[in-house]
Amino acid sequence: MDKLRRVLNGRDENEEQGLTAQILDGTTLSFGTRGTAFLFLPKAGIKLFAVFYTFGNIAALSSTCFLMGPLKQLKRMFEPTRLIATISMLLFLVLTLCAVFWWNKKGLAIIFCILQFLAMTWYSISFIPFAR
C-alpha cells in the first residue's frame, strides 16, 4: 500500500523520507487537533491545556534567547517601543498559571490563554519595523 501511495504521489521508490516526514505520515492527528485535545479531557483538561500553552509560549521566548543571546534579548524586550507589549505578555503568562494552580478557575484560565495569544501576537509584531 505504501508503494502504491508513493507512486501516486509522484515520489520515487528509492527516495528516502526524513524522520519528521515519517512521523507525520504515521499519525492521523493534525497539529491543531493535538493541542486542543486536552480541552475535551474530563476534570483536568482545561488546566493541562493552559499549562502546556503557557509553557509553549515560554519555549518560544527562550528560542529567541538562543538565537540572539539572552542579554541582547532582554535588552530588546524592554526597549521603550515594546515595553507595554512585553509587560502585558509576561503578565498574562503569570496570570494564566495563577488561574490554573492557585485560583482553580478554568474559565478564567481560558480567558487568560486568549489574552496571552493576543499579547504574544502584539509582542511579536513589535519586532517588525513599521508594523506597530
MDAnalysis code that builds the backbone (N, CA, C; Angstrom):
import MDAnalysis as mda
import numpy as np

u = mda.Universe.empty(396, n_residues=132, atom_resindex=np.repeat(np.arange(132), 3), trajectory=True)
u.add_TopologyAttr("name", ["N", "CA", "C"] * 132)
u.add_TopologyAttr("resid", np.arange(1, 133))
u.add_TopologyAttr("resname", ["MET", "ASP", "LYS", "LEU", "ARG", "ARG", "VAL", "LEU", "ASN", "GLY", "ARG", "ASP", "GLU", "ASN", "GLU", "GLU", "GLN", "GLY", "LEU", "THR", "ALA", "GLN", "ILE", "LEU", "ASP", "GLY", "THR", "THR", "LEU", "SER", "PHE", "GLY", "THR", "ARG", "GLY", "THR", "ALA", "PHE", "LEU", "PHE", "LEU", "PRO", "LYS", "ALA", "GLY", "ILE", "LYS", "LEU", "PHE", "ALA", "VAL", "PHE", "TYR", "THR", "PHE", "GLY", "ASN", "ILE", "ALA", "ALA", "LEU", "SER", "SER", "THR", "CYS", "PHE", "LEU", "MET", "GLY", "PRO", "LEU", "LYS", "GLN", "LEU", "LYS", "ARG", "MET", "PHE", "GLU", "PRO", "THR", "ARG", "LEU", "ILE", "ALA", "THR", "ILE", "SER", "MET", "LEU", "LEU", "PHE", "LEU", "VAL", "LEU", "THR", "LEU", "CYS", "ALA", "VAL", "PHE", "TRP", "TRP", "ASN", "LYS", "LYS", "GLY", "LEU", "ALA", "ILE", "ILE", "PHE", "CYS", "ILE", "LEU", "GLN", "PHE", "LEU", "ALA", "MET", "THR", "TRP", "TYR", "SER", "ILE", "SER", "PHE", "ILE", "PRO", "PHE", "ALA", "ARG"])
u.atoms.positions = np.array([
    [0.814, -1.194, 0.000],
    [0.000, 0.000, 0.000],
    [0.859, 1.261, 0.000],
    [1.958, 1.219, 0.760],
    [2.849, 2.378, 0.795],
    [3.504, 2.626, -0.558],
    [3.845, 1.538, -1.256],
    [4.449, 1.696, -2.575],
    [3.466, 2.332, -3.548],
    [2.212, 1.921, -3.473],
    [1.190, 2.488, -4.338],
    [1.001, 3.971, -4.032],
    [0.993, 4.309, -2.766],
    [0.837, 5.704, -2.353],
    [2.005, 6.550, -2.863],
    [3.232, 6.015, -2.785],
    [4.398, 6.745, -3.274],
    [4.328, 6.969, -4.777],
    [3.898, 5.950, -5.499],
    [3.804, 6.075, -6.951],
    [2.739, 7.096, -7.329],
    [1.603, 7.066, -6.650],
    [0.531, 8.007, -6.957],
    [0.890, 9.438, -6.578],
    [1.690, 9.596, -5.541],
    [2.122, 10.931, -5.134],
    [3.267, 11.443, -5.988],
    [3.836, 10.586, -6.829],
    [4.919, 11.014, -7.695],
    [6.285, 10.911, -7.054],
    [6.383, 10.239, -5.928],
    [7.681, 10.068, -5.275],
    [8.398, 8.869, -5.876],
    [9.694, 8.970, -5.902],
    [10.493, 7.862, -6.384],
    [10.521, 6.780, -5.315],
    [10.572, 5.530, -5.726],
    [10.555, 4.438, -4.758],
    [11.835, 4.408, -3.943],
    [12.935, 4.870, -4.500],
    [14.215, 4.843, -3.805],
    [14.428, 6.067, -2.930],
    [13.536, 7.024, -3.025],
    [13.668, 8.261, -2.253],
    [13.414, 7.969, -0.778],
    [14.318, 8.440, 0.063],
    [14.167, 8.217, 1.493],
    [13.462, 9.406, 2.131],
    [12.582, 9.103, 3.081],
    [11.894, 10.157, 3.809],
    [12.704, 10.509, 5.050],
    [12.584, 11.749, 5.463],
    [13.207, 12.153, 6.707],
    [12.397, 11.656, 7.889],
    [12.964, 11.778, 9.066],
    [12.290, 11.308, 10.268],
    [10.991, 12.060, 10.515],
    [11.006, 13.370, 10.309],
    [9.801, 14.166, 10.516],
    [8.693, 13.756, 9.558],
    [9.038, 13.529, 8.309],
    [8.035, 13.122, 7.324],
    [7.452, 11.758, 7.670],
    [8.284, 10.851, 8.169],
    [7.795, 9.532, 8.560],
    [6.845, 9.627, 9.744],
    [7.172, 10.466, 10.694],
    [6.302, 10.621, 11.869],
    [4.978, 11.246, 11.465],
    [5.021, 12.279, 10.624],
    [3.787, 12.922, 10.190],
    [2.918, 11.992, 9.356],
    [3.538, 11.125, 8.568],
    [2.765, 10.162, 7.795],
    [2.123, 9.105, 8.694],
    [2.766, 8.806, 9.815],
    [2.261, 7.759, 10.704],
    [1.184, 8.218, 11.665],
    [0.972, 9.505, 11.798],
    [-0.039, 9.998, 12.727],
    [-1.250, 10.502, 11.966],
    [-2.388, 10.453, 12.624],
    [-3.613, 10.909, 11.979],
    [-4.076, 12.253, 12.513],
    [-3.511, 12.718, 13.614],
    [-3.923, 13.989, 14.201],
    [-3.131, 15.138, 13.594],
    [-3.802, 16.241, 13.338],
    [-3.094, 17.430, 12.882],
    [-2.502, 18.146, 14.094],
    [-1.644, 19.137, 13.837],
    [-1.035, 19.852, 14.952],
    [-2.083, 20.598, 15.775],
    [-3.077, 21.162, 15.137],
    [-4.136, 21.859, 15.863],
    [-4.969, 20.924, 16.719],
    [-5.231, 19.721, 16.236],
    [-6.019, 18.764, 16.991],
    [-5.254, 18.249, 18.198],
    [-3.961, 18.095, 18.074],
    [-3.165, 17.588, 19.195],
    [-3.232, 18.530, 20.382],
    [-3.130, 19.825, 20.143],
    [-3.132, 20.780, 21.248],
    [-4.492, 20.947, 21.879],
    [-5.541, 20.957, 21.065],
    [-6.871, 21.178, 21.617],
    [-7.500, 19.905, 22.163],
    [-6.855, 18.779, 22.004],
    [-7.397, 17.534, 22.552],
    [-7.474, 17.592, 24.071],
    [-6.584, 18.360, 24.700],
    [-6.614, 18.498, 26.158],
    [-7.910, 19.141, 26.642],
    [-8.508, 19.989, 25.834],
    [-9.724, 20.690, 26.254],
    [-10.875, 19.730, 26.531],
    [-10.872, 18.577, 25.883],
    [-12.001, 17.671, 25.999],
    [-11.773, 16.547, 26.999],
    [-10.650, 16.561, 27.695],
    [-10.423, 15.578, 28.744],
    [-11.268, 15.935, 29.963],
    [-11.824, 14.951, 30.636],
    [-12.614, 15.273, 31.830],
    [-11.712, 15.771, 32.963],
    [-12.275, 16.554, 33.819],
    [-11.658, 17.104, 35.031],
    [-10.515, 18.077, 34.749],
    [-9.325, 17.610, 34.415],
    [-8.143, 18.474, 34.343],
    [-7.778, 18.873, 32.922],
    [-8.665, 18.740, 31.959],
    [-8.324, 19.015, 30.572],
    [-7.981, 20.465, 30.310],
    [-8.793, 21.369, 30.805],
    [-8.550, 22.801, 30.580],
    [-7.283, 23.240, 31.301],
    [-7.053, 22.681, 32.478],
    [-5.832, 23.028, 33.208],
    [-4.597, 22.578, 32.437],
    [-4.630, 21.361, 31.911],
    [-3.495, 20.866, 31.128],
    [-3.271, 21.712, 29.883],
    [-4.359, 22.072, 29.211],
    [-4.235, 22.912, 28.024],
    [-3.577, 24.238, 28.375],
    [-4.042, 24.888, 29.435],
    [-3.499, 26.195, 29.820],
    [-2.025, 26.100, 30.207],
    [-1.664, 25.052, 30.931],
    [-0.270, 24.892, 31.350],
    [0.625, 24.638, 30.153],
    [0.227, 23.721, 29.271],
    [1.058, 23.426, 28.104],
    [1.098, 24.602, 27.128],
    [0.018, 25.348, 27.023],
    [0.008, 26.526, 26.161],
    [0.984, 27.573, 26.692],
    [0.983, 27.779, 28.001],
    [1.889, 28.745, 28.617],
    [3.337, 28.303, 28.476],
    [3.609, 27.023, 28.728],
    [4.979, 26.532, 28.580],
    [5.435, 26.582, 27.123],
    [4.508, 26.425, 26.194],
    [4.851, 26.570, 24.777],
    [5.263, 27.994, 24.442],
    [4.558, 28.967, 25.011],
    [4.931, 30.366, 24.783],
    [6.262, 30.704, 25.444],
    [6.520, 30.117, 26.614],
    [7.812, 30.327, 27.268],
    [8.927, 29.711, 26.428],
    [8.664, 28.550, 25.845],
    [9.658, 27.918, 24.964],
    [9.905, 28.773, 23.726],
    [8.866, 29.409, 23.208],
    [9.036, 30.289, 22.057],
    [9.913, 31.488, 22.408],
    [9.713, 32.034, 23.594],
    [10.559, 33.149, 24.035],
    [12.003, 32.706, 24.244],
    [12.176, 31.539, 24.834],
    [13.539, 31.067, 25.089],
    [14.255, 30.692, 23.794],
    [13.522, 30.339, 22.758],
    [14.175, 30.029, 21.488],
    [14.803, 31.272, 20.875],
    [14.186, 32.422, 21.058],
    [14.805, 33.643, 20.557],
    [16.015, 34.025, 21.405],
    [16.007, 33.653, 22.677],
    [17.207, 33.870, 23.500],
    [18.363, 33.043, 22.969],
    [18.068, 31.861, 22.461],
    [19.103, 31.018, 21.882],
    [19.673, 31.644, 20.613],
    [18.818, 32.282, 19.828],
    [19.270, 32.851, 18.562],
    [20.117, 34.100, 18.735],
    [19.709, 35.000, 19.602],
    [20.422, 36.273, 19.707],
    [21.132, 36.464, 21.042],
    [21.016, 35.519, 21.926],
    [21.661, 35.632, 23.225],
    [20.702, 36.207, 24.251],
    [20.768, 35.725, 25.481],
    [19.794, 36.149, 26.494],
    [19.896, 37.624, 26.874],
    [21.100, 38.159, 26.951],
    [21.254, 39.557, 27.355],
    [20.709, 40.501, 26.294],
    [21.023, 40.223, 25.029],
    [20.519, 41.067, 23.949],
    [18.994, 40.950, 23.844],
    [18.479, 39.741, 24.075],
    [17.029, 39.543, 24.038],
    [16.346, 40.363, 25.134],
    [16.882, 40.326, 26.341],
    [16.285, 41.107, 27.436],
    [16.361, 42.607, 27.158],
    [17.460, 43.058, 26.580],
    [17.578, 44.480, 26.246],
    [16.538, 44.887, 25.208],
    [16.351, 44.035, 24.205],
    [15.376, 44.353, 23.153],
    [13.943, 44.210, 23.662],
    [13.707, 43.311, 24.613],
    [12.352, 43.142, 25.150],
    [11.881, 44.391, 25.886],
    [12.795, 45.013, 26.583],
    [12.406, 46.135, 27.422],
    [12.773, 47.495, 26.826],
    [12.906, 47.559, 25.510],
    [13.056, 48.852, 24.843],
    [11.749, 49.623, 24.983],
    [11.805, 50.944, 24.985],
    [10.577, 51.736, 25.194],
    [9.480, 51.475, 24.159],
    [9.854, 51.098, 22.936],
    [8.829, 50.890, 21.904],
    [8.008, 49.629, 22.136],
    [8.558, 48.654, 22.871],
    [7.796, 47.420, 23.107],
    [7.651, 47.094, 24.588],
    [7.815, 48.072, 25.436],
    [7.722, 47.857, 26.879],
    [6.319, 47.410, 27.297],
    [5.293, 48.065, 26.797],
    [3.917, 47.706, 27.171],
    [3.567, 46.309, 26.667],
    [4.003, 45.976, 25.453],
    [3.739, 44.643, 24.902],
    [4.435, 43.566, 25.722],
    [5.665, 43.828, 26.146],
    [6.415, 42.857, 26.946],
    [5.777, 42.665, 28.308],
    [5.414, 43.750, 28.954],
    [4.815, 43.653, 30.287],
    [3.478, 42.927, 30.226],
    [2.653, 43.244, 29.238],
    [1.360, 42.559, 29.136],
    [1.540, 41.076, 28.822],
    [2.508, 40.747, 27.980],
    [2.747, 39.342, 27.658],
    [3.196, 38.573, 28.897],
    [4.160, 39.108, 29.626],
    [4.637, 38.434, 30.841],
    [3.550, 38.367, 31.905],
    [2.738, 39.412, 31.995],
    [1.645, 39.428, 32.968],
    [0.625, 38.327, 32.678],
    [0.260, 38.154, 31.411],
    [-0.729, 37.126, 31.078],
    [-0.148, 35.719, 31.193],
    [1.158, 35.567, 31.003],
    [1.782, 34.271, 31.262],
    [1.627, 33.893, 32.734],
    [1.923, 34.843, 33.599],
    [1.835, 34.592, 35.038],
    [0.381, 34.423, 35.476],
    [-0.516, 35.266, 34.978],
    [-1.921, 35.182, 35.373],
    [-2.565, 33.869, 34.928],
    [-2.152, 33.338, 33.784],
    [-2.688, 32.060, 33.343],
    [-2.293, 30.954, 34.311],
    [-1.035, 30.944, 34.705],
    [-0.589, 29.922, 35.658],
    [-1.229, 30.103, 37.026],
    [-1.444, 31.358, 37.437],
    [-2.126, 31.615, 38.711],
    [-3.570, 31.124, 38.668],
    [-4.252, 31.352, 37.559],
    [-5.635, 30.914, 37.418],
    [-5.742, 29.396, 37.464],
    [-4.743, 28.710, 36.967],
    [-4.781, 27.242, 36.946],
    [-4.408, 26.656, 38.303],
    [-3.298, 27.108, 38.881],
    [-2.768, 26.455, 40.070],
    [-3.324, 26.988, 41.390],
    [-3.539, 28.293, 41.499],
    [-3.930, 28.830, 42.787],
    [-5.406, 29.187, 42.869],
    [-5.955, 29.749, 41.824],
    [-7.335, 30.197, 41.891],
    [-8.313, 29.113, 41.475],
    [-7.857, 28.083, 40.768],
    [-8.692, 26.974, 40.285],
    [-9.908, 27.445, 39.495],
    [-9.711, 28.420, 38.643],
    [-10.775, 28.955, 37.784],
    [-10.493, 28.563, 36.345],
    [-11.237, 27.598, 35.829],
    [-10.988, 27.112, 34.473],
    [-11.379, 28.145, 33.419],
    [-12.502, 28.800, 33.607],
    [-12.937, 29.806, 32.651],
    [-11.978, 30.976, 32.573],
    [-11.475, 31.372, 33.729],
    [-10.503, 32.462, 33.774],
    [-9.196, 32.062, 33.091],
    [-8.819, 30.801, 33.226],
    [-7.605, 30.322, 32.568],
    [-7.749, 30.389, 31.048],
    [-8.925, 30.045, 30.520],
    [-9.151, 30.119, 29.075],
    [-9.124, 31.577, 28.608],
    [-9.721, 32.463, 29.377],
    [-9.695, 33.893, 29.022],
    [-8.256, 34.408, 29.005],
    [-7.466, 33.993, 29.998],
    [-6.071, 34.420, 30.030],
    [-5.259, 33.801, 28.890],
    [-5.621, 32.594, 28.457],
    [-4.947, 31.993, 27.289],
    [-5.235, 32.814, 26.034],
    [-6.463, 33.268, 25.885],
    [-6.817, 34.104, 24.734],
    [-6.066, 35.435, 24.801],
    [-6.043, 36.036, 25.985],
    [-5.311, 37.292, 26.148],
    [-3.808, 37.084, 25.970],
    [-3.318, 35.920, 26.375],
    [-1.917, 35.565, 26.174],
    [-1.595, 35.490, 24.678],
    [-2.495, 34.894, 23.904],
    [-2.317, 34.817, 22.455],
    [-2.251, 36.219, 21.846],
    [-3.172, 37.086, 22.261],
    [-3.182, 38.449, 21.725],
    [-1.930, 39.221, 22.124],
    [-1.495, 39.038, 23.384],
    [-0.288, 39.734, 23.854],
    [0.959, 39.219, 23.149],
    [1.039, 37.911, 22.917],
    [2.190, 37.356, 22.198],
    [2.209, 37.833, 20.748],
    [1.033, 37.959, 20.144],
    [0.953, 38.470, 18.780],
    [1.424, 39.922, 18.728],
    [0.944, 40.729, 19.667],
    [1.357, 42.132, 19.733],
    [2.863, 42.240, 19.978],
    [3.384, 41.414, 20.870],
    [4.813, 41.412, 21.166],
    [5.614, 41.019, 19.925],
    [5.163, 40.005, 19.205],
    [5.873, 39.558, 18.002],
    [5.838, 40.615, 16.911],
    [4.702, 41.260, 16.743],
    [4.579, 42.310, 15.732],
    [5.452, 43.511, 16.082],
    [5.722, 43.714, 17.358],
    [6.537, 44.866, 17.740],
    [7.984, 44.755, 17.252],
    [8.418, 43.561, 16.840],
    [9.751, 43.400, 16.293],
    [9.815, 43.686, 14.795],
    [8.673, 43.813, 14.139],
    [8.641, 44.101, 12.714],
    [8.653, 45.619, 12.535],
    [9.598, 46.152, 11.778],
    [9.646, 47.605, 11.602],
    [8.378, 48.144, 10.923],
    [7.860, 49.210, 11.420],
    [6.681, 49.914, 10.920],
    [5.397, 49.070, 10.999],
    [5.375, 48.033, 11.789],
    [4.176, 47.202, 11.928],
    [3.310, 47.648, 13.106],
    [3.875, 48.461, 13.971],
    [3.107, 48.874, 15.151],
    [2.076, 49.868, 14.725],
])
